[in-house]
Amino acid sequence: MVFSKNTKRHLFMWYSYGLNLGLMLLNLMPPLLRTLCLRIVFAGFGRNVFVDYGCYFRFPKKIRVGNEVTIGRGCMLLPSYFIESSEIVIGNNVRIGPSVSFLAAGHDHRYLHLPDTGGRIQVGDNVWIGGNVTILAGVNIGEGAIVAAGAVVTRDIEPYCIAGGVPAVKIKMREVMHNDLF
């Protein structure tokens, strides 16, 4: 079915209205019921996942979350509906601080009509992302990496690297201690 540009705009407006209404209701639900709803609407939703209140998810069927993940208050996960490769994939044992933005969608600045662009954001296992980080389309954050608070991630972060800044750059390699008590 082919829709006019005006019809598409109206359909998107109603989708946005419904999504915001659903997110408002989601924020009123107790944790167990919220988790069940998120499990239904996400493309993948692992075990022992905690999503704090006040998070915003656009096109949740293009978001996958692994096991033992914590997503802090006020995070935004924004893949693109129109770009096939635009999705957000979060690995296992990942900690995401408050107000982190995953921007897997954008626009091509080279054209006046600003066509949609996007790319996959992949977060490896055992990653810690500090508060107020912005992660742009097409970025891979390697296993065991740490992204410092306030960073803007425009390029891949290598495994077990600590990165920070605007744009994020390697600060040093992460030293991992193994504790036999746990």
N, C-alpha and C positions, 0 to 999 in steps of 0.2 A: 504494500500500500504506500502510495506517495502522498506526502502532506506538503502543503505550502509552508513557507517560512513563518508566516503569521500563525498558522495552526500549530506548528512545532513549538513556537514560543508560548502559546496558550497551554499546550499539553505540559510543557516543562514547568510553567507557572503552577499548574494544578498538582504536578508531581511534587514540586517544592513545598507547596502548602501541606499536602498529605504527609510528606516526610517530616516536616517540622512539627506537625501535630502528633505524629507517632513518637518522635524524639521527646516531646514534652510529656507524653504519657509514660514513656519509658523511664524518664527521670522521676516519676512519682511511684514507680513500682518498687517492691522490696527486692533485695539482691537476687534471691533464687528465681523469682519470676523474670527479672531483667535478663539473667543469664540464659534462661530458656528461650526468651524472645530473640536474643542475639544469636543463639545457636541456630535458630530457624532462618534468620535473615542473612547471615554471613555465608560466604562460599565455603568456609571451613572455620571451625571454632573448637579448639582443643580442650583438654581437661584442665581444671584448676586455673581458669582464666578469670582475672578480676578487671572489670572495666569500671572506673570511677564515674561518678555522676557528672553531667555537664559535657559529655563528649559528643561530637558531631560526626556522623558517618554519611557520606554521599555515595550512593550506589553500593550498598553493602554486599551485594552479590559479587563484587569484584575485590573483596577483602578476605584474606585468609589469615587466621591467627593460630599459632601452635599451642603446645601445652605449657603450663606454668608461666603464663604471661600476665604482667600487670601493666595496665594502661591508665595513666594518671588523669586527674581531673582536667577537663577543658581541652582535651586533645581533639584534633581534626584529622580525619582520614579522607582524602579527596581523590579517588581515581576518576578517570574519564569514562563516560558511557560510550562516547563516540569513537574512541581510539581502542582498537582491539587489544593491543599490548599493554594498555594502561591498567595496572592492578597493583595492589599492595599485599605483600606476603611477609608475614612476621614469623620468625622461627620459634624454637622452644627456649624456655627459660630466659625471656627477654623482659627487661624493666624499662618502662617508658615514663619519664617524668611528666609533670603537669604542663599543659599548654604546648605540647609538641604538635607540629603541623607536618603531615605527609601530603605533599602536593604532587600527585602523579599526573596532573592535568595542567595545561597551560595554553598559551596562544603563541603563534609564530609571528614575531615582531617584524619580520621582513615584508609582510603584506599589510596593506591598509585595512583589509577586512578581517584581519587577525584570526585566521583559521585555527581550529583546535589542534593541539599537539598533546602528547603524553607519552609516558613510558612506565615501565615496571619499577617499583621500589621493592627491593629485596633486603630484608634484615635477617642476618644469620643467627644461629643459636648463641646463647650466653652473652647477649649484647646488653649494654646499659646506655640509654639515651637520656641525657640530662634535660632539665626543664627548659622550655622556650626554644627548643631546637626546631629548625625548619629543614626539611629534607625534600629535595626537588626530584622531578621525574628522571627515571633512568639510572638511579643511584643504587649501588649494592653496598651494604655495610657488612663487612666480613665477620666471621665467627669470632666471638670473644672481644670485639671492639668496644671501646667506650667513646661516646661523643659528649664533649663538655657542654655545659649549659650555655644557651644563647648562640650556639654555632649555627651556621647556614651551610648545609651539606650539598655541594653542587657537583661533586665527583665521588667516585668509589672510595671507600675507606677500607684499607687492607685488614686482614684478620689480626686480632690481638694488638691493634694499634689504638693509642689514645689520640683523639683528634679534637681540635677546637678552633674557634675563630670564625671570621667572616671574610672570605669563604673558609670553610674548615680545612685545616692542614694537619699533617702528622706532627704531634708534639713529641711523642716517644712511644716505644713499644711497651706493652703491658706485661708485667711480671706476674705470673699466676702461681699462687701458693696452693699446695694440695694439703688439705686437712683431713686426716684419717678419722677424726672424731665424728664427722657427719656422714 
